[in-house]
Every structure is written in structure tokens, then in C-alpha cells.
Amino acid sequence: MKHHPISGHTPPNPAHKYERVAVIGAGSWGTALAATLAQSGVSVRLWGRNSSVVDAINREHRNEEMLPGVDLPETLHAVREMAGALANADAALIVVPSRSIRSVSRQVAEHAPAGIPIAVCAKGIEAETGLLMSQVAEEELPGHPIGCVSGPTFARETALGHPTSATVAFPFTYADRLSPQDSPAVRMAVSLSTESFRAYVSDDLVGVEIGGAVKNVIAIACGMMTGAGFAENTRAALITRGVDEMKVLAEALGGRRETVTGLSGIGDLCLTCSSPTSRNMSLGQQLGQGISRADCFDGRPVVVEGEVNARSVTDLARRLGVSMPICETVRHILHDGADLGAAFAALWARPLEAEPRAMDLAFSHPATDQAIATLAERIS
């Protein structure tokens, strides 16, 4: 075995890919992940509800509705029957919007082979229960190892083969630690990895999922301030303090702060807060420009995950006694009818704090009244 010239060590024996993987959800991200698996040499069945999308993938190797202009591997096969997608599958990915995870997981449970690992590829917190997406899936899929795939990934760039990285997270059992190459996390990471897609492995499912849920809310905040005419200083401050909000919520739920500094946390946050390709960033920009919510996206009913998560994230934080002022500000604007300018001015004029939370300091801001008056006027 050859010495690796970059890592500086000889890699261990390779893990085995899953031979057959079902991808449940033929949206843009589901299609991109299915294409990545197919490029990796995995046999893939992609389930979709829309018969015209399924037919086009099989006949033309395109999903023009979700990924226009992107050629898909000819080996990728799409189906409309859940049973057909899951028949003889070794593993599955559920790639649907967060609000559909429970109902789709229930359907998957009817047809999935016993005990196969299932990774959830949606980001958020269920509004009614405060559960992470993996926890929702666990309730509906008992007996299956449940994990997630998350990271800084735009579907189109992934499908076009741009170098991309993401994290595959599953809890590690005792047996997984003895033979990590046989664990669901490692096998799924190997199955997804191609010449352009590089998967990393984590055992911190909570930390990975919190990063994915909170980053969408912070991206709306960044978009709002960008749309209101502010620039890089403002966005950098929101991103950095947004990471801190991710860390404190992850830690409160038993996750690791270190995880938030990885791909699924700060990596995904930087991507989502830096491009209008993100629907979360785009929504924020439009609102910051004074466009009403009803008129955003030219009046089209676009699902924006961070809009829902602004409420569910802060509900969970309140229950845990965790302070998340940026997320609270977004919630007040989106769901409580707060004025955007006044809400962000109040955010900036809060009492001053120490950056390391361990110092536990807070003291009055010397220019609170001026900050509220000046910023509120500038943003409005």
C-alpha cells in the first residue's frame, strides 16, 4: 500500500461502500446526492412523487425542474413507488423538507429492509415537539440506525462536480468503535465520496444537526442587514456571534462545541450567509430592502427552512434557558410583527458582554439610546 503524499501516512484498509442505496426525495438536494452516489459506483433508486420528474430522469437523465441544465449519471434510476425504491436497499437517505420528515419516515418504515441505516438530509427542529430531524426519524423508524448528512453544500454545485465536502454523522456503538470501517457513518461516507465529493465522519449527531438548523436563521439575519445596505463588517459580526449561538445550544443538548467549528456548523453558516443562492439569505435580503413577505420571490410560495426554524429554534432555546439574541431578533421580525429596523437596533444596543462566555460579564452599553435611534432610522 502506497504512502499518501499529502496526509503523510499510509491509509488504513478501505471501508466497503453500500451496494444499493435508496434516496427518498427527488428535489434538488436529493437528486444531487443520488447523482453523487451513482458516480461513486453505488446502485441508486431515487424516489419522487412527480411522475414527470421521474420519467425525465430515466429518459433524459435530467431533472430540469430542480437542477436545470445538469446532466445526471445514466445509471441513476428514479421510481414513484416507495416499495420499489427501498427493495433490497442496504441503506437509505431521506431528503425531503423538514416539515415532511415525520410523514415520509412513516412511509419509509413500511418498506425499508429491517435494520438498514437511514440518514436524514433535512435541517431543522420540529415545531410541535422540539425534536431534531434525526429524533423525528427515530420515532418513526425504530430498529434502524439513524444519522444525518449535513454541510456547506449547494445542490447545483454538488451535481456539477464542484469540489464539495459534507459531514456524515451517526452515533457510534461499542462495535463501531472496535471496527469503524464497518460503521454506518464510515460506510455512508465512503459511498458518497467521489473525485469531487469528500465526506467526513462524526459521532456527534446533535452537534451536526444543531449547526444545520441554526445556520438558516442566522442567514436570514445576514440577508436582512445586507438588504438594508450594510456590508462586510456587519455580516462578519452576525456570522461570528451566530456561531456562538450554535455552540451554546448544541452544548445544552449534549453536543460538542468543537463540532460547530466544522463543516456542518461554521462551514455551512459561511456558505448560507454569503450567497443569495441560499433561499434563507435571499429572503432576508428582500425583507431588508423593504419588500413585504407576501411579495418576496415574486409572490411564489417558496419554502424557506429558516423561516420555520426561527420559531422552533428559539422555542427550544427558551425551554433550555439558552440566550440566542440573533435568532430571537429574526423571530420577532418574521413571526411577531416587529419592525426590522427597530429590532436590529435593539440587538446592537444590548448590554456589552465578554466574548468568552466563561467570563460571565455584562455591563451597560454607553450609547444605547443613540444606537437605537441611529440604526433604526438607517435601516428603515
C-alpha positions as CSV (number, residue, x, y, z in Angstrom):
1,M,0.0,0.0,0.0
2,K,1.4,3.4,-1.0
3,H,2.4,6.2,1.4
4,H,0.0,9.1,0.9
5,P,1.9,12.2,-0.3
6,I,-0.4,14.8,1.4
7,S,-1.6,13.2,4.6
8,G,1.8,11.8,5.4
9,H,0.7,8.4,6.5
10,T,-0.4,5.1,5.0
11,P,-4.2,4.9,4.9
12,P,-5.9,2.0,6.7
13,N,-7.7,-0.7,4.9
14,P,-10.7,0.8,2.9
15,A,-14.2,0.5,4.2
16,H,-16.8,-1.1,1.9
17,K,-19.4,1.0,0.1
18,Y,-23.1,0.2,0.4
19,E,-24.0,-1.6,-2.8
20,R,-27.6,-0.4,-3.0
21,V,-28.9,2.9,-1.6
22,A,-32.4,4.4,-1.8
23,V,-32.7,8.2,-1.9
24,I,-36.1,9.3,-0.8
25,G,-36.9,12.7,-2.3
26,A,-36.2,14.0,-5.9
27,G,-35.8,17.6,-5.1
28,S,-32.6,19.4,-5.9
29,W,-30.6,18.1,-3.0
30,G,-32.0,14.6,-3.2
31,T,-31.2,14.5,-6.9
32,A,-27.7,15.8,-6.3
33,L,-27.0,13.2,-3.6
34,A,-28.4,10.4,-5.8
35,A,-26.1,11.5,-8.6
36,T,-23.1,11.6,-6.3
37,L,-23.8,8.0,-5.1
38,A,-24.2,6.9,-8.7
39,Q,-20.9,8.5,-9.7
40,S,-19.4,6.6,-6.7
41,G,-20.5,3.3,-8.3
42,V,-23.4,2.7,-5.9
43,S,-26.7,1.3,-7.3
44,V,-29.2,4.0,-6.6
45,R,-33.0,4.2,-6.7
46,L,-34.3,7.8,-6.4
47,W,-37.9,8.1,-5.2
48,G,-40.0,11.1,-6.3
49,R,-43.7,12.0,-6.2
50,N,-43.8,13.8,-9.5
51,S,-44.2,11.4,-12.4
52,S,-42.9,13.9,-15.0
53,V,-39.7,14.4,-13.0
54,V,-39.2,10.6,-12.5
55,D,-39.8,10.0,-16.2
56,A,-37.4,12.8,-17.3
57,I,-34.6,11.4,-15.0
58,N,-35.0,8.0,-16.5
59,R,-35.4,9.0,-20.1
60,E,-33.4,12.2,-20.5
61,H,-31.1,11.9,-17.4
62,R,-32.1,15.4,-16.4
63,N,-34.2,17.0,-13.6
64,E,-34.9,20.2,-15.3
65,E,-37.4,21.3,-12.7
66,M,-34.9,21.2,-9.8
67,L,-31.5,21.1,-11.5
68,P,-31.9,22.7,-14.9
69,G,-29.0,22.1,-17.3
70,V,-27.3,19.4,-15.2
71,D,-26.6,16.0,-16.8
72,L,-27.2,13.1,-14.4
73,P,-25.5,9.7,-14.5
74,E,-27.2,7.3,-16.8
75,T,-27.0,4.6,-14.1
76,L,-29.3,6.7,-11.8
77,H,-32.8,5.2,-11.8
78,A,-35.9,7.0,-10.5
79,V,-39.1,5.4,-9.3
80,R,-42.5,6.6,-8.0
81,E,-43.2,3.6,-5.7
82,M,-41.6,3.8,-2.3
83,A,-41.5,0.0,-2.1
84,G,-39.5,-0.1,-5.4
85,A,-37.0,2.4,-4.1
86,L,-36.4,0.5,-0.9
87,A,-36.5,-3.0,-2.2
88,N,-33.2,-4.8,-1.2
89,A,-31.6,-1.5,-0.2
90,D,-28.6,-1.6,2.1
91,A,-29.1,1.9,3.3
92,A,-31.3,5.0,2.6
93,L,-31.2,8.8,2.6
94,I,-34.3,10.8,3.4
95,V,-34.0,14.1,1.5
96,V,-37.3,16.0,1.9
97,P,-38.2,19.3,3.6
98,S,-38.1,19.3,7.4
99,R,-41.8,19.6,7.7
100,S,-42.2,16.3,5.8
101,I,-39.7,14.2,7.7
102,R,-42.2,12.6,10.0
103,S,-44.8,11.6,7.4
104,V,-42.2,10.4,4.9
105,S,-40.3,8.5,7.6
106,R,-43.6,6.7,8.4
107,Q,-43.9,5.7,4.8
108,V,-40.3,4.5,4.7
109,A,-40.9,2.3,7.7
110,E,-43.5,0.3,5.8
111,H,-41.0,-0.7,3.1
112,A,-37.4,-0.4,4.4
113,P,-35.5,-3.7,4.9
114,A,-35.1,-4.5,8.6
115,G,-32.2,-2.7,10.4
116,I,-30.7,-0.7,7.4
117,P,-29.1,2.6,8.4
118,I,-31.0,5.7,7.4
119,A,-29.5,9.2,7.1
120,V,-31.8,12.3,7.3
121,C,-30.7,15.1,5.0
122,A,-33.1,17.8,6.2
123,K,-32.1,20.6,8.6
124,G,-34.3,21.9,11.3
125,I,-36.2,21.3,14.5
126,E,-39.8,20.0,14.5
127,A,-42.0,22.9,15.7
128,E,-44.5,20.8,17.6
129,T,-42.1,18.7,19.6
130,G,-38.7,20.5,19.6
131,L,-37.1,17.3,18.2
132,L,-34.2,17.3,15.8
133,M,-34.8,15.7,12.4
134,S,-33.0,12.5,13.4
135,Q,-35.0,12.2,16.5
136,V,-38.2,12.5,14.5
137,A,-37.0,9.8,12.2
138,E,-36.1,7.6,15.2
139,E,-39.6,7.8,16.5
140,E,-41.0,6.6,13.1
141,L,-38.2,4.1,12.3
142,P,-37.5,2.0,15.3
143,G,-34.8,-0.6,14.8
144,H,-32.9,1.4,12.3
145,P,-29.6,3.3,12.9
146,I,-30.4,6.9,12.2
147,G,-27.9,9.5,11.2
148,C,-27.6,12.6,9.0
149,V,-25.7,14.2,6.2
150,S,-25.0,17.9,6.5
151,G,-22.6,20.6,5.4
152,P,-21.9,23.6,3.2
153,T,-23.5,22.3,0.0
154,F,-25.5,23.9,-2.8
155,A,-27.2,21.2,-4.7
156,R,-26.4,22.5,-8.2
157,E,-22.7,22.9,-7.5
158,T,-22.6,19.4,-6.0
159,A,-24.3,17.9,-9.0
160,L,-21.9,19.7,-11.4
161,G,-18.9,18.2,-9.7
162,H,-17.5,21.2,-7.9
163,P,-15.2,20.1,-5.1
164,T,-17.6,19.7,-2.1
165,S,-17.4,18.5,1.5
166,A,-20.0,17.4,4.0
167,T,-20.3,15.5,7.3
168,V,-21.9,12.1,7.8
169,A,-22.9,11.7,11.4
170,F,-24.2,8.6,13.2
171,P,-24.0,7.6,16.8
172,F,-21.1,5.1,17.3
173,T,-21.8,1.9,19.2
174,Y,-19.2,-0.1,21.0
175,A,-18.9,-2.4,18.0
176,D,-18.5,0.7,15.7
177,R,-15.5,1.9,17.7
178,L,-13.9,-1.5,17.5
179,S,-14.4,-1.8,13.8
180,P,-15.1,1.8,12.5
181,Q,-14.7,0.7,8.9
182,D,-18.0,-1.3,9.3
183,S,-19.9,1.5,11.0
184,P,-22.9,3.2,9.2
185,A,-21.1,6.6,9.3
186,V,-17.9,5.4,7.6
187,R,-19.7,3.2,5.1
188,M,-22.1,6.0,4.1
189,A,-19.2,8.5,3.9
190,V,-17.3,6.1,1.6
191,S,-20.4,5.5,-0.5
192,L,-20.8,9.3,-1.1
193,S,-17.2,10.1,-1.7
194,T,-16.1,10.7,-5.4
195,E,-13.3,12.6,-7.1
196,S,-15.2,15.8,-6.2
197,F,-17.3,15.0,-3.1
198,R,-15.4,14.4,0.1
199,A,-17.3,13.1,3.1
200,Y,-16.1,13.4,6.7
201,V,-17.3,11.3,9.7
202,S,-18.8,12.4,13.0
203,D,-20.3,10.7,16.0
204,D,-21.8,13.9,17.3
205,L,-25.3,13.8,15.7
206,V,-26.7,16.5,18.0
207,G,-23.8,19.0,17.2
208,V,-24.1,18.4,13.5
209,E,-27.8,18.8,13.4
210,I,-27.9,22.0,15.5
211,G,-25.4,23.6,13.1
212,G,-27.7,22.8,10.2
213,A,-30.9,24.1,12.0
214,V,-29.5,27.4,13.4
215,K,-27.4,28.5,10.4
216,N,-30.6,29.1,8.3
217,V,-31.9,31.6,10.9
218,I,-28.6,33.4,11.0
219,A,-28.5,33.5,7.2
220,I,-31.9,35.4,7.2
221,A,-30.4,37.9,9.7
222,C,-27.4,38.4,7.4
223,G,-29.6,38.8,4.4
224,M,-31.8,41.4,6.3
225,M,-28.8,43.6,7.1
226,T,-27.3,43.2,3.7
227,G,-30.6,44.1,2.1
228,A,-30.8,47.2,4.4
229,G,-27.5,48.4,2.9
230,F,-24.8,47.3,5.4
231,A,-21.7,45.5,4.3
232,E,-19.0,43.0,5.4
233,N,-18.3,44.2,9.0
234,T,-21.9,43.6,9.8
235,R,-22.2,40.2,8.2
236,A,-18.9,39.1,9.8
237,A,-20.2,40.1,13.2
238,L,-23.5,38.2,12.7
239,I,-21.7,35.1,11.4
240,T,-19.3,35.0,14.3
241,R,-21.9,35.6,17.0
242,G,-24.2,33.2,15.2
243,V,-21.5,30.5,15.7
244,D,-21.6,31.3,19.4
245,E,-25.4,30.8,19.5
246,M,-24.9,27.4,17.7
247,K,-22.3,26.4,20.2
248,V,-24.4,27.2,23.3
249,L,-27.5,25.4,22.0
250,A,-25.5,22.3,20.9
251,E,-23.8,22.1,24.2
252,A,-27.1,22.4,26.1
253,L,-28.4,19.4,24.2
254,G,-25.3,17.3,24.8
255,G,-23.4,18.1,21.6
256,R,-19.8,19.3,21.4
257,R,-18.8,22.9,20.8
258,E,-16.0,21.6,18.6
259,T,-18.5,20.1,16.1
260,V,-19.9,23.6,15.5
261,T,-16.5,24.7,14.2
262,G,-16.6,22.1,11.5
263,L,-18.3,21.7,8.1
264,S,-21.8,21.3,9.4
265,G,-21.5,24.4,11.6
266,I,-19.3,27.3,10.6
267,G,-18.8,25.8,7.2
268,D,-22.5,25.7,6.4
269,L,-23.1,29.0,8.1
270,C,-20.5,30.8,6.0
271,L,-21.9,29.4,2.7
272,T,-25.5,30.2,3.6
273,C,-24.7,33.7,4.8
274,S,-22.6,34.6,1.8
275,S,-24.8,33.9,-1.3
276,P,-28.3,34.8,-2.5
277,T,-28.3,31.2,-3.9
278,S,-29.5,30.4,-0.4
279,R,-33.2,30.9,0.0
280,N,-32.6,32.0,3.6
281,M,-30.2,34.7,2.6
282,S,-32.4,35.7,-0.3
283,L,-35.5,36.1,1.9
284,G,-33.6,38.2,4.4
285,Q,-32.2,40.5,1.6
286,Q,-35.7,41.1,0.2
287,L,-37.1,41.9,3.6
288,G,-34.2,44.2,4.3
289,Q,-35.0,46.0,1.1
290,G,-38.5,46.7,2.4
291,I,-40.3,44.0,0.3
292,S,-43.2,42.5,2.1
293,R,-43.1,38.8,2.9
294,A,-46.1,38.2,0.5
295,D,-44.2,39.8,-2.4
296,C,-40.8,38.0,-1.8
297,F,-39.7,35.6,-4.5
298,D,-42.1,37.5,-6.9
299,G,-45.0,36.2,-4.9
300,R,-44.1,32.5,-5.4
301,P,-44.7,30.1,-2.4
302,V,-41.1,29.3,-1.8
303,V,-40.3,27.2,1.3
304,V,-37.6,28.8,3.4
305,E,-36.4,26.5,6.2
306,G,-35.0,29.3,8.4
307,E,-38.4,31.0,8.5
308,V,-39.9,27.9,10.2
309,N,-36.8,27.3,12.3
310,A,-36.7,30.9,13.6
311,R,-39.6,29.9,15.8
312,S,-38.7,26.2,16.6
313,V,-35.1,27.1,17.4
314,T,-36.0,29.9,19.8
315,D,-38.8,27.8,21.4
316,L,-36.2,25.1,22.2
317,A,-33.7,27.7,23.4
318,R,-36.2,29.3,25.7
319,R,-37.1,25.8,27.1
320,L,-33.4,25.2,27.8
321,G,-32.7,28.7,29.2
322,V,-30.3,29.5,26.4
323,S,-29.8,33.0,25.1
324,M,-29.9,33.4,21.3
325,P,-30.4,37.1,20.6
326,I,-29.8,37.0,16.9
327,C,-32.3,34.1,16.4
328,E,-34.7,35.9,18.7
329,T,-34.4,39.1,16.6
330,V,-35.3,37.2,13.4
331,R,-38.2,35.5,15.1
332,H,-39.6,38.9,16.3
333,I,-39.5,40.2,12.8
334,L,-40.8,37.2,10.9
335,H,-43.4,36.0,13.4
336,D,-44.2,38.7,15.9
337,G,-44.6,41.7,13.6
338,A,-41.6,43.6,14.9
339,D,-40.2,46.4,12.8
340,L,-37.0,45.3,11.1
341,G,-35.0,48.5,11.9
342,A,-36.1,48.7,15.5
343,A,-35.4,45.0,16.1
344,F,-31.9,45.1,14.8
345,A,-31.2,48.4,16.5
346,A,-32.2,46.8,19.8
347,L,-29.9,43.8,19.1
348,W,-26.9,46.1,18.6
349,A,-27.7,48.2,21.7
350,R,-27.9,45.3,24.1
351,P,-25.6,45.4,27.2
352,L,-22.0,44.7,26.4
353,E,-20.7,41.2,27.2
354,A,-17.4,39.3,27.3
355,E,-16.8,37.1,24.3
356,P,-15.7,34.1,26.2
357,R,-18.9,33.1,28.0
358,A,-16.8,31.7,30.9
359,M,-16.1,35.3,32.0
360,D,-19.8,35.8,32.5
361,L,-19.7,39.6,32.3
362,A,-22.4,42.1,31.3
363,F,-22.4,45.9,31.6
364,S,-24.4,48.7,30.2
365,H,-23.8,49.9,26.7
366,P,-22.7,53.6,26.9
367,A,-24.6,54.6,23.7
368,T,-27.8,52.5,23.9
369,D,-30.2,55.4,23.1
370,Q,-28.0,56.7,20.2
371,A,-27.6,53.2,18.7
372,I,-31.3,52.5,18.8
373,A,-32.2,55.9,17.3
374,T,-29.5,55.9,14.6
375,L,-29.6,52.3,13.5
376,A,-33.4,52.2,13.4
377,E,-33.5,55.2,11.2
378,R,-30.8,54.0,8.9
379,I,-32.3,50.5,8.5
380,S,-35.8,51.9,7.9
